[in-house]
Amino acid sequence: MTPDAARHHLDIAPEVSQALSRGGAVVALESTIITHGMPYPQNAAMAAGVEEIVRAEGATPATIAVVGGRLKIGLSQAEREALARAQGAMKLSRADLAYAVAQGRTGGTTVAATMIAAHLAGIKVFATGGIGGVHRGAATSFDISADLDELARTPVIVVSAGAKAILDVAKTLEVLETRGVPVVGFGTDVMPAFWSRTSPFPAPVRLDTPQEIARFQAVRDELGIGGGMLVANPVPEEAEIPAHEMAAHIAAAQAELEARGVTGKAVTPALLARILELTGGASLKTNIALVEDNARL
């Protein structure tokens, strides 16, 4: 149930409100993938398609974003299209979510901000592409995504294709372990690497059915273990880009960005855009396929 203090900042779409009221299944969806992750019109088509996948599986989609200072829990078709076309939308995490609401701004919600909003609305499951994590070179830059701390504190299951492969996956897993976040490999003993199905790193635990994941979370609740859970779902085999190919593209893109002095929140969208160019558009097709597959799970 939405806390009274937060209620007047939220616009919960009628479809979502009705599903929550009757105890139906609702799946949260993030919006930085719309505002910062993909170009138009592919972002608009992806967002609409993912919502339809959720509906086809018997649940109600709730795409989350801030629009004109309102925290939207579910977007209308017109709102979703406008967000896909928006110029200058903010990229919102825990630190600036309230700022955007207070200042009447528009922005896409990252994993962290989407988890906060989902929890406020009483939504327990969230599908995304990949989470943020420890950036390469973080030992000197201290560039670590707020997504990791949010996973430690906010009780929402996040279904992803693992951490984005542009990150330091080993250190990301270490931080998640330190924060007590369970990381589940779905049908796999190794961590997926976003565009690729495998990485050099073992999955901390493996579960093979959605029912097993639900049971795991139910026992966590019964034991009073707070915080979220990360489910790492490998991209479909027919859509993956082999890890060795992606490694070369990522290294080239990172070298270019370092030379340009790109830092902070600008790093991930800039890397994704450059990798899109280096792969001749293949990374975008894979990104769409993995988001769809995560929504389906």
C-alpha positions as CSV (number, residue, x, y, z in Angstrom):
1,M,0.0,0.0,0.0
2,T,1.3,3.5,-0.9
3,P,2.4,5.5,2.2
4,D,0.1,8.5,2.8
5,A,3.0,10.9,2.6
6,A,3.9,9.7,-0.9
7,R,0.4,9.3,-2.3
8,H,-0.1,12.8,-3.5
9,H,3.1,12.6,-5.7
10,L,2.0,9.4,-7.5
11,D,-0.2,8.9,-10.4
12,I,-1.1,5.2,-10.5
13,A,-2.6,4.2,-13.9
14,P,-6.1,2.8,-13.6
15,E,-5.1,-0.6,-15.0
16,V,-2.3,-0.9,-12.4
17,S,-4.5,0.4,-9.6
18,Q,-7.2,-2.2,-10.4
19,A,-4.7,-5.0,-10.6
20,L,-3.1,-4.1,-7.2
21,S,-6.5,-3.8,-5.6
22,R,-7.5,-7.3,-6.6
23,G,-4.1,-8.8,-5.7
24,G,-3.2,-9.4,-9.3
25,A,0.3,-9.8,-10.7
26,V,2.0,-6.5,-11.6
27,V,5.4,-6.1,-13.2
28,A,7.3,-2.9,-13.0
29,L,9.3,-1.7,-16.0
30,E,12.0,1.0,-16.0
31,S,12.2,4.0,-18.3
32,T,15.9,5.0,-18.6
33,I,16.0,2.3,-21.3
34,I,13.4,4.5,-23.1
35,T,15.0,7.9,-22.4
36,H,18.7,7.0,-22.5
37,G,19.1,3.4,-23.6
38,M,17.8,3.3,-27.1
39,P,17.1,5.8,-30.0
40,Y,13.7,6.7,-31.3
41,P,11.6,5.0,-32.7
42,Q,13.1,1.7,-31.5
43,N,12.7,2.8,-27.9
44,A,9.0,3.4,-28.4
45,A,8.4,0.1,-30.1
46,M,10.4,-1.8,-27.5
47,A,8.4,-0.2,-24.6
48,A,5.1,-1.0,-26.2
49,G,6.2,-4.5,-27.1
50,V,7.4,-5.3,-23.6
51,E,4.2,-4.2,-22.0
52,E,2.3,-6.5,-24.4
53,I,4.5,-9.4,-23.4
54,V,3.7,-8.8,-19.7
55,R,0.0,-8.8,-20.5
56,A,0.3,-11.9,-22.6
57,E,1.8,-13.7,-19.6
58,G,-1.2,-12.8,-17.5
59,A,0.2,-9.8,-15.5
60,T,-0.2,-6.0,-15.7
61,P,2.7,-3.9,-16.8
62,A,3.6,-0.7,-14.9
63,T,6.2,1.4,-16.8
64,I,7.6,3.9,-14.2
65,A,8.8,7.4,-15.0
66,V,8.6,11.0,-13.8
67,V,6.6,13.2,-16.1
68,G,6.2,16.9,-15.3
69,G,7.0,16.2,-11.7
70,R,4.5,13.4,-11.3
71,L,5.8,9.9,-10.4
72,K,3.9,7.8,-12.8
73,I,3.2,4.1,-11.9
74,G,2.1,3.0,-15.4
75,L,2.0,5.1,-18.5
76,S,-0.7,5.7,-21.0
77,Q,0.2,5.1,-24.7
78,A,0.4,8.8,-25.2
79,E,2.7,9.3,-22.2
80,R,4.9,6.5,-23.3
81,E,5.2,7.9,-26.8
82,A,6.0,11.4,-25.5
83,L,8.7,10.0,-23.2
84,A,10.3,8.1,-26.1
85,R,10.5,11.4,-28.0
86,A,11.5,13.6,-25.1
87,Q,14.6,15.7,-25.3
88,G,16.6,16.5,-22.2
89,A,14.9,14.0,-19.9
90,M,16.8,13.4,-16.7
91,K,18.4,10.1,-15.7
92,L,16.9,9.5,-12.3
93,S,18.3,7.5,-9.4
94,R,17.8,7.6,-5.7
95,A,19.8,10.9,-5.3
96,D,17.7,12.9,-7.7
97,L,14.3,11.2,-7.9
98,A,12.7,13.6,-5.4
99,Y,14.5,16.6,-7.0
100,A,12.7,15.8,-10.3
101,V,9.4,15.5,-8.6
102,A,9.9,18.7,-6.6
103,Q,11.0,20.7,-9.6
104,G,8.4,19.5,-12.0
105,R,10.9,17.8,-14.2
106,T,10.6,14.8,-16.6
107,G,13.0,11.8,-16.4
108,G,13.6,8.1,-16.9
109,T,14.0,6.0,-13.8
110,T,17.0,3.8,-13.4
111,V,16.9,0.4,-11.7
112,A,17.3,2.1,-8.3
113,A,14.6,4.7,-8.8
114,T,12.2,2.2,-10.4
115,M,12.7,-0.1,-7.3
116,I,11.8,2.8,-5.0
117,A,8.7,3.7,-7.0
118,A,7.6,0.1,-7.3
119,H,7.9,-0.5,-3.6
120,L,5.9,2.7,-2.9
121,A,3.1,1.3,-5.1
122,G,3.3,-2.2,-3.6
123,I,4.8,-3.9,-6.7
124,K,7.2,-6.7,-5.9
125,V,8.6,-7.7,-9.3
126,F,10.5,-5.6,-11.8
127,A,11.9,-6.5,-15.2
128,T,14.8,-4.6,-16.8
129,G,17.6,-5.1,-19.2
130,G,20.8,-5.0,-17.1
131,I,21.6,-3.5,-13.7
132,G,24.3,-0.9,-13.0
133,G,27.3,-1.9,-10.9
134,V,30.9,-1.3,-10.4
135,H,32.5,0.5,-13.3
136,R,35.9,-0.5,-14.6
137,G,38.5,1.6,-12.9
138,A,36.3,2.2,-9.9
139,A,39.3,1.8,-7.6
140,T,40.3,5.4,-8.7
141,S,37.0,6.8,-9.9
142,F,34.8,5.4,-7.2
143,D,32.1,5.0,-9.9
144,I,29.7,2.5,-8.4
145,S,26.0,2.5,-9.3
146,A,23.4,3.2,-6.7
147,D,21.5,0.2,-8.1
148,L,23.6,-2.1,-5.8
149,D,22.7,-0.4,-2.6
150,E,19.1,-0.2,-3.7
151,L,19.1,-4.0,-4.2
152,A,20.4,-4.3,-0.7
153,R,17.6,-2.2,0.9
154,T,14.5,-2.4,-1.2
155,P,12.4,-5.6,-1.3
156,V,11.8,-5.9,-5.0
157,I,12.8,-8.9,-7.3
158,V,14.8,-7.5,-10.3
159,V,14.8,-9.7,-13.4
160,S,17.7,-8.8,-15.6
161,A,20.3,-10.2,-18.0
162,G,22.9,-9.7,-15.3
163,A,25.1,-6.6,-14.9
164,K,25.8,-4.6,-18.0
165,A,28.9,-6.1,-19.7
166,I,30.5,-2.7,-19.8
167,L,31.0,-3.0,-16.0
168,D,33.5,-4.8,-13.8
169,V,31.3,-7.9,-13.3
170,A,33.6,-9.5,-10.8
171,K,33.6,-6.5,-8.5
172,T,29.9,-6.0,-9.0
173,L,29.3,-9.5,-7.8
174,E,31.6,-8.9,-4.8
175,V,29.6,-5.8,-3.8
176,L,26.3,-7.6,-4.1
177,E,27.6,-10.4,-1.9
178,T,28.9,-7.9,0.7
179,R,25.5,-6.2,0.7
180,G,23.7,-9.6,1.2
181,V,21.9,-9.5,-2.1
182,P,21.0,-13.0,-3.5
183,V,22.0,-13.4,-7.1
184,V,20.1,-16.2,-8.9
185,G,21.3,-17.6,-12.2
186,F,18.0,-18.6,-14.0
187,G,18.7,-22.0,-15.6
188,T,22.5,-21.4,-15.6
189,D,25.5,-22.1,-13.5
190,V,27.4,-19.0,-14.8
191,M,26.5,-15.4,-14.8
192,P,25.2,-14.0,-18.1
193,A,26.9,-10.9,-19.4
194,F,24.0,-8.9,-20.9
195,W,24.6,-9.2,-24.7
196,S,26.3,-12.6,-24.1
197,R,24.9,-15.7,-22.4
198,T,28.1,-16.5,-20.4
199,S,30.9,-14.9,-18.5
200,P,33.9,-16.2,-16.6
201,F,32.0,-15.9,-13.3
202,P,29.8,-18.5,-11.6
203,A,26.3,-17.7,-10.6
204,P,26.1,-17.7,-6.8
205,V,22.9,-19.8,-6.8
206,R,20.9,-21.5,-9.6
207,L,17.1,-21.9,-9.9
208,D,15.4,-23.4,-12.9
209,T,11.7,-22.3,-12.6
210,P,9.8,-19.2,-11.8
211,Q,8.1,-21.1,-9.0
212,E,11.4,-21.8,-7.4
213,I,12.3,-18.1,-7.5
214,A,9.0,-17.2,-5.9
215,R,9.5,-19.9,-3.2
216,F,12.9,-18.5,-2.4
217,Q,11.5,-15.0,-2.0
218,A,8.7,-16.3,0.2
219,V,11.1,-18.0,2.6
220,R,13.2,-14.8,2.7
221,D,10.1,-12.9,3.7
222,E,9.2,-15.5,6.3
223,L,12.6,-15.3,7.8
224,G,12.5,-11.5,7.9
225,I,15.4,-11.1,5.5
226,G,14.9,-7.7,3.8
227,G,16.2,-6.2,0.6
228,G,15.9,-7.3,-3.0
229,M,16.9,-10.2,-5.2
230,L,18.6,-10.1,-8.5
231,V,17.6,-12.7,-11.1
232,A,20.1,-13.1,-13.9
233,N,18.4,-14.5,-17.0
234,P,20.7,-15.3,-20.1
235,V,19.8,-13.6,-23.3
236,P,18.1,-16.0,-25.8
237,E,20.7,-18.0,-27.6
238,E,19.6,-16.9,-31.1
239,A,20.0,-13.2,-30.1
240,E,23.3,-13.3,-28.3
241,I,26.6,-11.6,-29.4
242,P,29.6,-13.8,-28.3
243,A,31.5,-12.5,-25.3
244,H,34.8,-12.3,-27.2
245,E,33.3,-10.0,-29.9
246,M,31.6,-7.8,-27.3
247,A,34.9,-7.5,-25.3
248,A,36.7,-5.9,-28.3
249,H,33.9,-3.4,-28.9
250,I,33.6,-2.5,-25.2
251,A,37.4,-1.9,-24.9
252,A,37.4,0.3,-28.0
253,A,34.3,2.3,-26.8
254,Q,35.8,2.8,-23.3
255,A,39.1,4.0,-24.7
256,E,37.3,6.6,-26.8
257,L,35.2,7.8,-23.8
258,E,38.2,8.1,-21.5
259,A,40.0,10.2,-24.1
260,R,36.9,12.5,-24.3
261,G,36.7,12.7,-20.5
262,V,33.2,11.3,-20.2
263,T,32.4,10.6,-16.5
264,G,29.5,10.0,-14.1
265,K,26.0,9.3,-15.3
266,A,27.0,10.1,-18.9
267,V,29.2,7.0,-19.1
268,T,26.6,4.3,-19.6
269,P,24.5,5.9,-22.2
270,A,27.6,7.1,-24.1
271,L,29.1,3.6,-24.0
272,L,25.8,2.0,-25.2
273,A,25.5,4.5,-28.1
274,R,29.1,3.9,-29.2
275,I,28.8,0.2,-29.0
276,L,25.6,0.4,-31.1
277,E,27.7,2.1,-33.8
278,L,30.6,-0.4,-33.5
279,T,28.3,-3.4,-33.7
280,G,26.5,-2.0,-36.7
281,G,23.2,-2.0,-34.8
282,A,23.5,-5.6,-33.6
283,S,23.8,-4.6,-29.9
284,L,20.4,-2.9,-30.1
285,K,18.7,-5.9,-31.5
286,T,20.2,-8.0,-28.7
287,N,19.2,-5.4,-26.1
288,I,15.6,-5.6,-27.2
289,A,15.6,-9.4,-27.2
290,L,16.9,-9.6,-23.7
291,V,14.5,-7.0,-22.3
292,E,11.6,-8.9,-23.9
293,D,12.9,-12.2,-22.5
294,N,13.2,-10.7,-19.0
295,A,9.7,-9.4,-19.1
296,R,8.5,-12.8,-20.2
297,L,10.2,-14.4,-17.2
